[in-house]
Amino acid sequence: MIFKRLAIGWPSLLSLLLVLAGGGITAGCATYTETSRSLQERLVAGEPEQALQILEKRAGGREDRVLYLLNKGMLLRLAGDFAASNQVLEEAKELIDRLVVISISEQTAALSVNDAKRSYIGDPYERILLHLYKTLNYLALADYVAARVEILQADLALGQLSEQERKLGAEGIMRYLSGLVFEQTGERSDALIAYRKAFAAYHSTGGVAAIPRSLQLDLLRLARRQGLDDEVRRYRDLFGVESLPDDRTRQGRGEVTVILGTGLAPVRQEQSINVLAGSNARWYRVATPFYPPRRAAPEVEIRVVANDEEVMAVLGEDLDNLARRALEAAMPGITGRALARLVVKGSAIREVEKNDQLLGIMANIAAVASERADTRSWVTLPARLHFARLYLPPGRYEIRVEWLGSGGRVLMSRVYQGVEVQPEGVVYIQDHWIGPWAVERG
């Protein structure tokens, strides 16, 4: 019998198997950062279909299912298949709902192997952005009823987050988009409420400077329309606005709302500390994720032009910064679990060493090899999201979007032909320019 030949009892054998179990996911964990870069390189090349092929080949295991669906949903969206994108994102949302309560077995695996053994459910901001992109897909499909349903679901999802999670949950841009949808459906009171919540979310994270200028004007416009003079006065003083926006200038006009992504989300990498210590000369390893510093990239502004009218887009959300802040907030828990694993794995190794020194060495090697950082994140998101709103007389337009670098130099220009503007109607233009500097190398 093999058990007799190894001279090892059941407790020690189970401890050894628990440690060795980590080897099964080591390769996948080690290559996730490279998979992320491969996806992003195809996107920089303008090849979302090829990125989809890479994703399908490296879909990962059961614990990576949500992440696979999030990335697939975004790639389908970038390929222009908004309906399929929403089907996949809905599957991700339903799976997240089932996985929010982490099972005892997954908690044990995270403490005995590594964090990547846990099913990925996304950071709070990723779970809210799932609703945002479903809403944007519905708007692209001109399904405004479904878009309204989605923003109501987003409101419920935001309500389930803690106060700290909401500060890291992309609440500002989600509330702002909700206000846009409510305005389109003629629910101006609900739109004003959504804009107020967007104001509060932006203000809580960055003060008045963080509040998009277009949101400031929307608050003033709707508050004035509803005769809320005190609120109008407060906003005018806070925002430093002299002339008030007037709804009458929009009468008979239609709206073109432009929603633009730039760049790509940062890719998590692994950093580790390896120490040889103790009377038995054991290796100890602690691995944690990190984001490399931002690459030098041009400061990009976006100008939207229609005939003689133009407007500068406002920054709705810096998702690159949000991702970094979310990881920073999670680091105490990540580090705590890594240190706890040192204790668990060390105990298992000592049990094995009591019976067989050679097996103890093998167990130590397996324990070190299985200690990997969880570098998973939604890497097909843009680095930043921008909004622009134009109010135009009815007619057909050529809308030009220009991404501007330093000195107003045009880095990229895209033209949207035959944009039909109807009286009191809304047309959405959505796009994502990545730029050649978007992929970071470790």
N, C-alpha and C positions, 0 to 999 in steps of 0.2 A: 504494500500500500504506500502511495506517495506520502501520506501524512506521517506514517511511521518512519519512513526513510528520512524525512526532514526533521523529525523529532520536534515537532511544533504543535502546540495545543490549539483548540478552536479559537480562544480569544485572540491569541497572537496571529493566527492565520487570518482571521477577519480583519484585524488591524492592518496586516500587510496588504490584503486585497483592497481595503479602503484607500490606502495610500497609493497603491498601483493604479487604482481606477482613474486617477488624474491623467495618466499617460494617454488615455483614449482621446482626450480633447486638447492635448498640448499642441498638436500640429495645427488644428483649426484655429485655436486662439492666437498662435504665433503668426498666422498668415492673414488674420482679419484686417490688420492695418494695410497690408499689401493689396488685399481685395478691394478695400476702400479706395486706395490710390488708383487701382486699375479702372474702377468704375468712373472715378473723377477724370482720369485721362481721356476716356472715351467721350465724356461729356464736353471736355474742353475742345475735343476734335469735332464736336457737333454730331456725335453718333450715339444717340440714346438707344437705338435698336441693338447696337453692338454691346452697349453696357448691359442691356437686358440679358443678352446671351451669356455674358460673364457671370451675372447674378444667378442665372439658372444653374450654371455649372457649379457654383459655390454657395448653394442655398443654405448650407449648415444643417444643424440638427434641430430637434424639437424645441430646444431652448432658444433657438434663433428665429423661430417662425415669425414672430411679430416684426422683427427687424427686416427680415426678408420681404414681408408684405409692405412695410412702409417704403422701403427703397423701390420695390417693384411698382407700387402705386405712383411714386414720384416719376419714375422713368417712363411709365405709360403716359403720364400727364405731359412730360417734356416731348414725347413722341406725338402728342396731339390727340391721344385716345382718352378723352375725359371720362366717357362712360365706363370704360374698362378700369380706369384709374380709380373711380369711385367704388366700383365693385370690390376691388382689392383692398382699398382703404377701409371699407365697411367691414370686411372680414378681419382686418387688423384690429379695428375698434371692438368688435365682438369678442375676439380672443383676449384682448387686454382686459375687458370687463371680467372675464372668467379667471384671469391670472392675477388680478390685483391682490387677492389674498394668497400670499405665497405659502406653498405647502411646507409641512414640517420636513419632508424628505429633501426639498430643495434648500431649505435653511441649513440642514445638516451637511449637504454636499458643498455648499458655499463655505462652511467652516472647516471642512475636512479636505477639500480639493482646491477650488478657487471660485471667484465670483461668477465666472462665465458658466458655471453649472446651473445658475439660476435662470429661469425663463426671463427673457428681455421684455420689459413692458414700457420702456422709454422713460426719459425724464419728464417731469410735469410739462415743460414747455413743448416737448415733442407730442405729448398726448393732446395738448390744446391745438397745436399746429395741424394735427390730423383733422380736426374739425374745420380749421381755417381752409385747408386745401380741399376738403370735400365741398365746402361752400363755394370756393372759387371755381371748382369744376362745374358745379351746378349753374353758376352764373355764366360760364363759358357755353353751357348747353342751353342757356336761356330758360332754365327750369327754376323760376323764382320762388315758386311754392316750396320746392324741396330745399332751396337755399335758406328760406325762412325757417323751416323745420330744423335744419342743421345748426343755425345760430342759436336756436332755443336749446338744442342739445348741448351746445358749447357752454351756454349759460349754466346748465346743470353741472357740467363737468368742472367748470370754474368754482362753483359753489361747494364742490367736494374737496377742494384743495385747502390746505392750511394757509394762514396768512403769509408765511414765509414762502411756501410753494407758489402762491399766486404772484409774488414778486419775481419769481423765476419762471412764470408760466405763460409768457407772451400774452398777458391779459390785455395790454394796451391795444395792440393791433387787432386782436380778436374782437374787442368791444367796438373799435372804430369800424371794422368791416360790418359788424352787426348794425351799427347806425346807418351805414350806407344802404344796407338791404332794407331796413325799416323805412328809410326815406323813399326808396323805390316803390315799396308796396303802399305808400301813402300814409304810413303810421308815424306821423311826425312826433307825437308825444313819446312813443317808444324809442324813436331815433334820438331824441334829446336825452332821454334816460341813458341810452347806450353811450352817447357822446360824453355825458357826465362821468360815467364809469370808466371810460377810456381816459378821460382827463385825470381822474383820481389814480388810475394805474400808472400812467406815465409820470405823474407828479411824484408818486411815492418812490419811484426808482431814480429819478434824475432832476426833480424840481421843474420849474417852469420851462427851462431850456430844453427839456426832453419832450415837451408837448409839440407835436407837429403843427406848423403854422396853419395848415388847412383845417385841422381840428379846432384850433382857436377860433377861426372864422365861422366854422359850422356851429359851434356853441353860441357865438354871438348872434348869428343869423336866426337860429331856431328860437333862442330865448327872446329875441326881439319880436319875432313873429307871434309868439304866444303872450306877448305883453308883460314879460317878466322883467320889469325895469330895474329892480334892485340887482337881479342876477346879471343883467347886461352891464350895469355900472361896475359891478365887481370884476367881471371879465375884462372890461375896457381898462380898468386900472391895473389889473394883473398882467395883461398881455401888452399894454402900451399901445392900444389901437386907437387912432384918432377918428378915422371915418369908418362908419359901420357898414357892413355888407347889407345890401338891400335885396330882398326877394323879388322886388318888382323888376330889377334888371334881368332876372332869369325868366320872366313870364314869356311864354311863347317859344322859349328856347329848349333845346335838348342838352343832355349831359353826356360827355365822354369821360369815363373813369378809366384811368390807365394804372395797372398794377404790375410792377416790374420787380424781378429778382436780379441781383448781381452777385457774381462770384459763387463760391461753394463753401459749405460748412467746413470747419476745421476737422482734421482726422486725429483721433486719439492715438497716442503712442505709449509704449511701455518704458518705465524706468525701474531699476531694481538695485537692491543692496545685497551683496553676497559676502558672507563672512564664514571663515573656517575657525571654529572655536571649540572649547571643551576638552575634557580629558580623553574622550574618544575621537577627537578631531572630526567632529561632524560639520557638514555644511549647513548654513542657515541662509535662507533667501526670503526677502520681502519684495514683492513687485506691486507697483501701483501705476495707474494710467496718468497721463498728462497731455496737455496740448502744447505743441511747440510755439514759440513766439510767432506773431503774425509776420508773414512775409512782407517785404517792402512792395507796396502796390500803389498805383496812383489814386489820389483822392478823386472819386468819381461823383460828379453831379449829373443830373438827368434833366434835359429840356424836352418838352413836348410842344410841337408846333402844328398849327392848323391854319392855313392861309396866313392872315396877318396877326393871328392871335397865338400867344405862346404862354406857357406856364412852366415853372420849375417844379419838379417832383420833390416831395418831402420824404424824409426817412421815416418809415413806419415802424421798423424794428431792425436792430442790429443783432442778427441771429448768431453771428460769430461771437460777439461779446456775451450773449445770453448763454451759449454753450459753455464758455469758459467759466462764467459765474456759477452755472449749475454744477459743474464738476468741482469747483472750489468749495461749494456748499456741501457736496457729498463726501469730500475727502476725509473728514473725521471718521465717518462710518466705514469707508473703504479701508482706511489705515487700521482701524480697530479690528475689523474682520481679518485683515492680513496678519496682525499680531496674534489674534486668537488662533489662527491656523498654525502658527509656529508652535504653540502649546499643544494643540491636538496632534499634529504630525510628530512632534517630538515625543509625545507619550506613546504613540503607536510604534515608533522606531525603537524606543527602549523596551517595549514588550517583545518585539521581534529579537532584539539583541540578547535578551535573557536566554533564548533557546539556540540561537545560531548567529555568530558574529558576522559571517559572510552575508547572510540574509539581511542582517542589520545594515550593512553597507549598501546593499541593493535597495533596501527600503529608503535609506537616506537619499540616494541618487534619485529614486522615483519621486520622493517628496519635493526635492529641489526642482526637478523637471516639471512637476505639475503646478508649481507656484507661478502662475501667470496673471498679469493684469487683465482686467476686463476692458478691452479697447473698443467695445461696440458702441456705435452711435449712428444716428440717421444722417448719413454723409451725402445724400443727394439733395439736401436742402440748400437753398441759397445762403450766402453769407449775410445778405441784407435784403430787406423788402422796402420798396418805395411806392408812393401813391401820387397821382396827379388827377385833378378834376378840371375839365374845361366845359364852359357853357356856350353853346354855339347856336346860331340860327338854323332852322331846318334846312337840310340839303345833303349832298354827297361831298365827302371830304377826303383829302389825302392827309393822313396824320403821320407826322414824322417824329420819331423818338431818337434823340441824340444823347449818347453817353459822353460827357465832357471831362477831359483831364485838366491839368494845370494850365492856366492862361486861357481857358475856354476852348482848348484844342479838342476837336471831335475825334474820339477814340473809336466809336462805332455809331452807325446810323442805320435805322430800319424804317421802312415806309410801309404803311398800311393803306392800301388803295380801297376806294369805294366804300368808305365808312358812312353809313346812312344814319343821319341824325333826324329824329322825329320830334315834333313839339311835345314837351314834357316827358320825353322818353329818355332812357339811359342805355348807352352802348358801353360794353366793357372790352378793353384791349388788355390782354395779358401776355407777358413775355418774360424771358429770362436770358440775360447775356452774362456769360461766365467770365470771359477774358482769359488770356493765355497765362496769367500769373497765378491762377486759382489753386493749382495743385502744389502742395507742400511736400518736400522730400525730407525724410528723417535722416 
